Amino acid sequence: MSKNELQESIDVIEQYIKESAQSTTCSSTDVAKALKQIHKEDEELFNEYLKKIPSDSLGDIVLELSEKQLKGVINELDKDALVKVVEELDSDDATDLIQEIEDIDKERADEILSSLDEEDQEEIKKLKQYDENEAGAHMQTELFSASYDEVIADSIERLKKLKNEANLDDTHNVFIVGTFGKLMFTIPFDDLITFDFNKTYKEVLENEDIEQYKPLFVRDHDDIKDVANFFKEYDLSVVPVVNDQGELVGRITSDDIYDIIQESATEQIYNLAGVDDDAEEEGDLKEATKKRAIWLFINLLTAIFASIVIGLFDETIQAYVALAILMPIVASMGGNAGTQSLTVTVRRLALGEIELKDAKEIIRREVLMSLANGFLFALVLGVISAIWFHKPMLGVVIALSMVINLLAAGFFGAVIPLVLKRANIDPAVGSTVILTTVTDVVGFFSFLGLASWLLIK
């Protein structure tokens, strides 16, 4: 990092500290980014500024730091400071931070958790029980709800108190609950202000078209990816979460969903490239190199397998040198065509646009497109090869091989992620390595096999 970049990071944090008592123009993301830059250059300076940032805003910043930087936070701040950081966070974020600290130092995490007030402890313990992929793990228990029989004015007073005490943020609706806390209605604030505050919700809603207030909700054990698709489908900013009995237990806001979508997209991109997302995000050169090396080693084994296939036709290649010149073209075209099918299929699976029941239609679509391109480029390359090497039959060989390999590329580019999905494996993990092996082997075998049959007498 240059001196100018370091100074810019310092200026961002200084501005944040200076304006923290007022409305700051710096976001927690800006400060987290600045702290990351400083940590790379000077850990002592990182620790110094860490202590200067007010504890009521440090939590959101710490959540954006890497595991390595979080270790520095745990080592530098005492228990009381860390407890204050956790207390200022919403329940979902507080749970995330406790779990991240737990991964680094379980004893320290237990110490912090036991120092929180009983209500906060119960909320965090409750959220920790959910699996990471469940909606309940990403919900916050802070929300504004009112009883069906409650006077509207009384509920408004409670809302004011919650807002003044900074116990509730990003609120757009009131969730109406009935007996045993079961969710009944969701009322937007812009409708609420038109109601008669002296009446109960029941009295008002009895004279309204209640269908418009029927709540869209998710269940606490729903897959979070399905919840993300639910947000997208209905263009939601917040959704209530209920348990199996229909009781209101929390809410999920759009900012959490955006984070999930971004994390999922990042993970998919890294997995397709055969790299580990955690290692890359940490910025640890040694660990990232090690993780990449594992996938490169796997790729080396598959490349050796493809080379063995070529070795089966060494006499054919020696007898017809033009084959060695054209052979990479067939493999390359197959690899690229397969990657197109693979990428589209993985993306559509990740976004929930397709399911396993759509497998036949997906495969048919990809095969037809690959076959069409196969015939097109078979014609182009067949003519070029025949003219280039003055051998019409060579053009026929490479044209047939092109059709075969692109057909295989389209088929396996769709099938591989679908099979992995069926086996409950991330479709992006290892797909490219498997696909490259298939297209290389099919390409080399079809091209050299046809050449042995049609060219070598």
Secondary structure, DSSP 4 states (H G I P E B T S, - for coil): --HHHHHHHHHHHHHHHHHTTS--SS-HHHHHHHHHHHHHH-HHHHHHHHHHS-HHHHHHHHTTS-HHHHHHHHHHS-HHHHHHHHHTS-HHHHHHHHHHHHHH-HHHHHHHHHHS-HHHHHHHHHHHTS-TTBGGGG-BS---EEETTSBHHHHHHHHHHHHHTT---S--EEEEE-GGGBEEEEEEHHHHTTS-TTSBHHHHHTTS-GGGGPPP-EETTSBHHHHHHHHHHHT-SEEEEE-TT-BEEEEEEHHHHHHHHHHHHHHHHHHHTT--HHHHHHT-HHHHHHHHHHHHHHHHHHHHHHHHHHHTTHHHHHH-THHHHHHHHHHHHHHHHHHHHHHHHHHHHHTTS--GGGHHHHHHHHHHHHHHHHHHHHHHHHHHHHHHHT-HHHHHHHHHHHHHHHHHHHHHHHHHHHHHHHTTS-TTTTHHHHHHHHHHHHHHHHHHHHHHHHT--
